[in-house]
Amino acid sequence: MRFRNIKKQQNKSKDKPKPKYIYARYVDRVKAFITDMFMIYAPILYVTAYLIMDGKDDFQSSELAPLLGVTIYGLIYAFLLSKFGQTPGKKAYEMKVVDAKTGKHIGFFKSIFRFIAFLFTATTLLGLFLPFYRKDRKGLHDLLTGTIVVVEKKPTSVI
């Protein structure tokens, strides 16, 4: 009898705890990034090239114009992450960027650092393949900033 009780307790301890968050799929994160490029970055480049400068030739010959576009995009990206926890692309795929420890929105400066870390990650390509080897699907920029991208939980309503 005693052996059975010990065996039951061992089986209970082997149960895996449920994850605190539902991590966003990497494919959805890429789709959200592409959506953000079209919704935020493309209009910035268009305004810079055709309204501020004299056209695409001046834009292409300038070294400052692309830097200005990336800077404006980074500021908008950081504002949206700090205020709402998501960009339009992440909202379309029901994802949020939250702090890994607290589960709350990240601040503006942490959002800027996450964007700069993403630029570094994208240029090295090392960090972009990292989520394929991790259970929590964190990229290098997520590891550096202590953030995670989770699936947004929608409240269910009863009709």
Protein Blocks (a to p, Z undefined) as FASTA:
>chain_A
ZZmmmmmmmmmmmpccddfbdcddfklmmmmmmmmmmmmmmmmmmmmmmmmmnbjklmmm
pmklmmmmmmmmmmmmmmmmmmnopafklmmnopadddfklopacdfklmmmmmmmmmmm
mmnommmmmmmmpfklpafklmmnopacdddddddddZZ
